[in-house]
Amino acid sequence: MIDEYTQEADTLAPRHAKQSEIAKLAGVGIATVDRVLNERGRVKEATRQRVLQAKKSIETGAQVQNRRKPWRLKVFLPEVAGPSTDFLGECFQQFGERGNATIECIFTTKMEPAVLARKLRSCEGQGIDAVAFQALEDQRVRDAVEHLKLRNIPCLALVSPLAHAPLIGFVGSDSRAGGRTAGLLMGLACPQGGKVVVLSGGQLYRSHEYREMGFRAYLRSDCPHLEAIETVSGQDDTTGNYDAILEVLDMHPEVVGIYNVGGGNEGVVRALKEKSLTGEVKFIGHNLTGKTREYILDGAMQFIVHQNMQLIAERAVNAMIARLEHREVQISSVPVEVITRENLNDANWT
């Protein structure tokens, strides 16, 4: 009887993988396994992932996928969408060999759901294993995602979510929390009270809608001294934002704050400078880039609500490969960060 209990306990106890076993399964040396497990020395990220996956496979009995060819991943991002989107594309290229995968990043026409849907459908028959894309809120895009799912090509939404679509998931920050954070910051920046303007990129990005919702909700509940008078659209474009802000400042010279939920911050700064309102009208926008860093330093922007693009690329690649290898997909929200001129030395967007 004692032997039976002992045998059962041994069966239930977690398996502890030996370094020699991990090395053999991962196809590396024991010294490399030691460096990975004990975090000693530098190891290529793809090698580190292979070692950790081998360890998990031995200890849990999960299957490790051994492929002669790497997974082919494709990423679609909007073109001419600003430096933060350009940098996100660079981040995906940096992860080009991560986790046994090659990544092709394509920039497609901005704010054109029909074009995005067509690009998604074109992945069929091209040997693409999984797709990630910055989602546009449109039924044609949902239909394209469903089309690829039926052909065993899973899709992942980036930066902006897509509702009611059969996706692996969404990788990005909590946009409503980002908007509420911007509302809190606007309340601090404008203690005297007054009218503020919300600048939108249009109605195709759900993340923009959530940011505006969060911002307005926070002002209603916690900033009675501020009034969000209207939402104007610059189509997420530098020139469009410039024209829209000039017009709204002419109509409402009493405006004390501007919140831009999307891109094209340069257009807002140009309009404020032309009106000699830099620093007087408080400006809050999203994503730390080389440009917005300059704006913070010279006082054209007061706060930046930031999401780490390197983290988005990393989590997206990991999620796609996990789905392809039939492992559990776990995606956590990318943190909402606040950048000011006082913490720029600790902030890193490259």
C-alpha positions as CSV (number, residue, x, y, z in Angstrom):
1,M,0.0,0.0,0.0
2,I,2.8,2.4,0.9
3,D,4.5,1.6,-2.5
4,E,1.2,2.4,-4.3
5,Y,0.9,5.8,-2.6
6,T,4.6,6.5,-3.3
7,Q,4.1,5.6,-6.9
8,E,1.0,7.9,-7.2
9,A,2.9,10.8,-5.6
10,D,5.8,10.4,-8.0
11,T,3.3,10.5,-10.9
12,L,1.7,13.7,-9.7
13,A,4.9,15.5,-8.8
14,P,6.2,18.0,-11.3
15,R,8.9,16.7,-13.6
16,H,12.3,18.5,-13.2
17,A,14.1,18.7,-16.5
18,K,17.9,18.1,-16.4
19,Q,20.1,20.5,-18.3
20,S,21.4,17.7,-20.5
21,E,17.8,16.8,-21.5
22,I,17.0,20.4,-22.3
23,A,20.1,20.8,-24.3
24,K,19.4,17.7,-26.4
25,L,15.8,18.7,-27.1
26,A,16.7,22.3,-27.9
27,G,19.7,21.4,-30.0
28,V,22.1,23.6,-28.0
29,G,25.0,23.0,-25.6
30,I,24.7,22.5,-21.9
31,A,26.5,25.8,-21.3
32,T,23.9,27.6,-23.3
33,V,21.1,26.0,-21.2
34,D,22.9,27.1,-18.1
35,R,23.2,30.7,-19.3
36,V,19.5,30.8,-20.1
37,L,18.2,29.3,-17.0
38,N,20.5,31.2,-14.7
39,E,20.4,34.4,-16.7
40,R,24.1,34.5,-17.1
41,G,25.6,36.1,-20.2
42,R,24.0,37.0,-23.5
43,V,22.0,34.5,-25.6
44,K,20.1,35.2,-28.8
45,E,16.4,35.6,-28.1
46,A,15.4,32.8,-30.5
47,T,17.8,30.4,-28.7
48,R,16.5,31.5,-25.3
49,Q,12.9,30.8,-26.5
50,R,13.9,27.4,-27.8
51,V,15.6,26.4,-24.5
52,L,12.6,27.6,-22.4
53,Q,10.2,25.7,-24.7
54,A,12.2,22.6,-24.4
55,K,12.3,22.8,-20.6
56,K,8.5,23.3,-20.5
57,S,8.0,20.4,-22.9
58,I,10.0,18.0,-20.7
59,E,8.3,19.2,-17.5
60,T,4.7,19.3,-18.7
61,G,4.7,16.7,-21.4
62,A,3.7,19.3,-24.0
63,Q,4.8,18.8,-27.6
64,V,7.6,21.0,-29.1
65,Q,7.1,21.7,-32.7
66,N,10.1,20.8,-34.8
67,R,9.8,22.3,-38.3
68,R,12.2,22.3,-41.2
69,K,10.9,25.7,-42.3
70,P,10.2,28.7,-40.0
71,W,6.7,30.0,-39.6
72,R,5.8,32.7,-42.1
73,L,4.1,35.6,-40.4
74,K,2.7,38.7,-42.2
75,V,2.0,42.1,-40.6
76,F,-0.1,44.9,-42.1
77,L,0.3,48.4,-40.9
78,P,-1.1,51.7,-42.2
79,E,1.3,53.8,-44.3
80,V,2.1,57.4,-43.6
81,A,0.6,57.0,-40.1
82,G,3.4,58.6,-38.3
83,P,6.7,57.7,-36.6
84,S,5.2,55.5,-33.9
85,T,3.7,53.2,-36.6
86,D,6.9,53.2,-38.6
87,F,8.8,52.2,-35.5
88,L,6.3,49.4,-34.8
89,G,7.2,48.1,-38.3
90,E,10.9,48.2,-37.4
91,C,10.2,46.3,-34.2
92,F,8.6,43.5,-36.2
93,Q,11.5,43.3,-38.5
94,Q,13.8,43.0,-35.4
95,F,11.8,40.0,-34.3
96,G,12.2,38.5,-37.8
97,E,14.0,35.4,-36.5
98,R,12.4,35.1,-33.1
99,G,10.7,31.9,-32.2
100,N,11.4,30.1,-35.4
101,A,9.6,32.6,-37.6
102,T,10.2,35.0,-40.5
103,I,8.2,38.2,-40.6
104,E,7.1,40.3,-43.6
105,C,5.8,43.8,-42.7
106,I,3.7,45.5,-45.3
107,F,2.4,49.1,-45.2
108,T,-1.0,49.5,-46.8
109,T,-3.2,52.5,-47.6
110,K,-4.3,54.2,-44.4
111,M,-8.0,54.4,-43.5
112,E,-9.1,52.2,-46.4
113,P,-11.0,49.2,-45.1
114,A,-11.6,47.8,-48.6
115,V,-7.8,47.8,-49.3
116,L,-7.0,46.2,-45.9
117,A,-9.6,43.5,-46.5
118,R,-8.2,42.7,-49.9
119,K,-4.7,42.5,-48.5
120,L,-5.8,40.1,-45.9
121,R,-7.6,37.9,-48.3
122,S,-4.4,37.9,-50.6
123,C,-2.6,35.9,-47.9
124,E,-4.5,32.8,-49.0
125,G,-2.4,30.4,-51.0
126,Q,0.9,32.3,-50.4
127,G,2.2,30.1,-47.7
128,I,1.4,32.5,-44.9
129,D,0.9,30.8,-41.5
130,A,-0.6,33.8,-39.5
131,V,-1.4,37.4,-39.9
132,A,-1.3,40.5,-37.7
133,F,-2.8,43.8,-38.6
134,Q,-3.9,47.2,-37.3
135,A,-7.6,46.8,-37.4
136,L,-10.1,49.0,-39.1
137,E,-13.7,48.8,-37.8
138,D,-15.5,47.6,-40.9
139,Q,-17.5,44.5,-41.8
140,R,-15.3,43.8,-44.9
141,V,-12.3,43.5,-42.6
142,R,-14.3,41.1,-40.4
143,D,-15.3,39.0,-43.4
144,A,-11.7,38.8,-44.5
145,V,-10.6,37.6,-41.1
146,E,-13.4,34.9,-41.2
147,H,-12.2,34.0,-44.7
148,L,-8.7,33.4,-43.5
149,K,-9.8,31.5,-40.4
150,L,-11.7,29.0,-42.6
151,R,-8.4,28.4,-44.4
152,N,-6.5,27.9,-41.2
153,I,-4.7,31.2,-41.2
154,P,-5.3,32.8,-37.8
155,C,-5.3,36.6,-37.4
156,L,-4.3,39.0,-34.6
157,A,-5.4,42.6,-34.1
158,L,-2.7,45.2,-33.3
159,V,-2.9,48.6,-31.5
160,S,-6.7,48.9,-32.2
161,P,-9.1,46.0,-31.5
162,L,-11.7,44.5,-33.8
163,A,-15.0,43.5,-32.3
164,H,-17.0,40.3,-33.2
165,A,-14.2,38.8,-35.3
166,P,-12.6,35.3,-34.9
167,L,-9.2,36.6,-33.9
168,I,-6.4,35.0,-31.9
169,G,-6.8,38.1,-29.7
170,F,-5.7,41.8,-29.5
171,V,-2.3,43.1,-28.6
172,G,-2.1,46.7,-27.4
173,S,-3.0,48.9,-24.4
174,D,-6.4,49.5,-22.7
175,S,-7.5,52.5,-24.8
176,R,-10.3,53.5,-22.4
177,A,-7.7,53.6,-19.6
178,G,-5.5,55.7,-21.9
179,G,-8.3,58.2,-22.5
180,R,-9.1,58.4,-18.8
181,T,-5.4,59.0,-18.1
182,A,-5.4,61.8,-20.6
183,G,-8.5,63.3,-18.8
184,L,-6.7,63.2,-15.5
185,L,-3.7,64.9,-17.0
186,M,-5.8,67.6,-18.6
187,G,-7.5,68.3,-15.3
188,L,-4.0,68.8,-13.8
189,A,-2.8,70.9,-16.7
190,C,-5.8,73.2,-16.7
191,P,-6.7,73.9,-13.0
192,Q,-8.3,77.3,-14.1
193,G,-11.0,75.4,-16.0
194,G,-12.4,76.1,-19.5
195,K,-13.2,74.4,-22.7
196,V,-11.2,71.6,-24.2
197,V,-11.3,70.0,-27.7
198,V,-11.0,66.4,-28.7
199,L,-9.2,65.7,-31.9
200,S,-10.2,62.4,-33.6
201,G,-8.8,60.4,-36.4
202,G,-12.2,59.4,-37.7
203,Q,-14.5,56.5,-36.9
204,L,-12.5,53.5,-38.2
205,Y,-10.2,52.9,-35.2
206,R,-12.0,51.4,-32.2
207,S,-9.0,52.4,-30.0
208,H,-9.7,56.1,-30.9
209,E,-13.4,55.7,-29.9
210,Y,-12.4,54.1,-26.6
211,R,-9.9,56.9,-25.8
212,E,-12.4,59.6,-26.5
213,M,-15.0,57.7,-24.3
214,G,-12.5,57.4,-21.5
215,F,-11.4,61.0,-21.7
216,R,-15.0,62.4,-21.7
217,A,-16.1,60.1,-18.9
218,Y,-13.3,61.2,-16.7
219,L,-14.0,64.9,-17.3
220,R,-17.6,64.4,-16.5
221,S,-17.0,62.6,-13.2
222,D,-13.8,64.2,-11.9
223,C,-13.2,67.5,-13.8
224,P,-16.4,69.7,-13.5
225,H,-14.2,72.7,-14.2
226,L,-13.5,71.5,-17.8
227,E,-16.0,71.2,-20.7
228,A,-15.3,69.0,-23.7
229,I,-17.1,71.1,-26.3
230,E,-16.8,69.1,-29.4
231,T,-14.9,66.4,-31.4
232,V,-13.2,67.5,-34.6
233,S,-11.6,65.1,-37.1
234,G,-8.3,65.6,-38.8
235,Q,-8.4,62.0,-40.3
236,D,-5.3,61.1,-38.3
237,D,-3.2,63.3,-40.7
238,T,-0.8,66.1,-40.0
239,T,-2.4,68.5,-42.6
240,G,-5.9,67.5,-41.6
241,N,-5.1,68.1,-37.9
242,Y,-3.5,71.5,-38.7
243,D,-6.6,72.7,-40.6
244,A,-9.1,71.3,-38.0
245,I,-7.3,72.9,-35.1
246,L,-7.0,76.3,-36.8
247,E,-10.7,76.3,-37.5
248,V,-11.7,75.3,-34.0
249,L,-9.4,77.9,-32.4
250,D,-11.0,80.6,-34.6
251,M,-14.4,79.5,-33.6
252,H,-13.5,79.0,-29.9
253,P,-10.7,81.4,-28.8
254,E,-11.5,80.5,-25.2
255,V,-10.2,76.9,-25.6
256,V,-7.6,75.9,-22.9
257,G,-6.8,72.3,-23.9
258,I,-6.5,69.9,-26.9
259,Y,-6.5,66.1,-26.6
260,N,-5.5,64.2,-29.8
261,V,-6.6,60.6,-29.6
262,G,-4.5,59.6,-32.7
263,G,-1.6,60.6,-34.9
264,G,-0.6,63.8,-36.7
265,N,0.6,65.6,-33.6
266,E,2.8,67.8,-35.8
267,G,-0.3,69.5,-37.3
268,V,-1.6,70.4,-33.9
269,V,1.8,72.0,-32.9
270,R,2.0,73.9,-36.1
271,A,-1.5,75.4,-35.5
272,L,-0.7,76.3,-32.0
273,K,2.6,78.0,-33.0
274,E,0.8,79.9,-35.8
275,K,-1.7,81.2,-33.3
276,S,1.0,82.0,-30.7
277,L,-0.7,79.7,-28.2
278,T,2.1,77.2,-27.6
279,G,2.1,76.3,-23.9
280,E,-1.0,78.5,-23.3
281,V,-3.3,75.9,-24.8
282,K,-2.4,72.6,-23.1
283,F,-1.8,69.8,-25.6
284,I,-1.9,66.1,-24.7
285,G,-1.3,63.3,-27.3
286,H,-0.2,59.7,-27.7
287,N,3.1,57.9,-28.2
288,L,6.6,59.0,-27.6
289,T,8.6,59.5,-30.8
290,G,11.5,61.7,-31.8
291,K,9.0,64.4,-32.7
292,T,6.9,64.3,-29.6
293,R,10.0,64.2,-27.5
294,E,11.0,67.6,-29.0
295,Y,7.4,68.9,-28.4
296,I,7.6,68.0,-24.7
297,L,11.0,69.6,-24.3
298,D,10.0,72.9,-25.9
299,G,6.6,73.0,-24.1
300,A,4.4,72.5,-27.2
301,M,3.0,69.3,-25.6
302,Q,2.5,68.9,-21.8
303,F,2.0,65.1,-21.5
304,I,2.3,62.0,-23.7
305,V,0.2,58.9,-23.1
306,H,2.5,56.1,-24.4
307,Q,2.4,52.4,-25.3
308,N,5.6,50.5,-25.9
309,M,5.8,49.4,-29.6
310,Q,8.6,46.9,-28.9
311,L,6.4,45.2,-26.4
312,I,3.5,45.1,-28.8
313,A,5.6,43.5,-31.5
314,E,7.1,40.9,-29.0
315,R,3.7,39.9,-27.6
316,A,2.2,39.7,-31.1
317,V,4.9,37.4,-32.4
318,N,4.7,35.2,-29.3
319,A,0.9,35.0,-29.5
320,M,0.9,34.0,-33.2
321,I,3.5,31.3,-32.8
322,A,1.7,29.9,-29.7
323,R,-1.5,29.5,-31.7
324,L,0.4,27.9,-34.6
325,E,2.1,25.5,-32.2
326,H,-1.2,24.7,-30.5
327,R,0.0,26.1,-27.2
328,E,-2.1,28.3,-24.8
329,V,-2.3,31.9,-26.0
330,Q,-1.8,34.3,-23.2
331,I,-1.9,38.0,-24.1
332,S,-1.7,40.7,-21.4
333,S,-2.5,44.3,-22.0
334,V,0.4,46.6,-22.8
335,P,0.8,49.2,-20.0
336,V,-0.4,52.8,-20.4
337,E,2.6,55.0,-19.7
338,V,2.7,58.7,-18.9
339,I,5.7,60.7,-20.4
340,T,6.6,64.2,-19.1
341,R,9.7,66.3,-19.6
342,E,10.8,65.2,-16.2
343,N,11.1,61.5,-17.0
344,L,12.3,61.6,-20.6
345,N,15.7,60.3,-19.6
346,D,14.0,57.1,-18.4
347,A,11.7,56.8,-21.4
348,N,12.7,54.8,-24.4
349,W,10.8,54.4,-27.6
350,T,13.7,53.0,-29.8
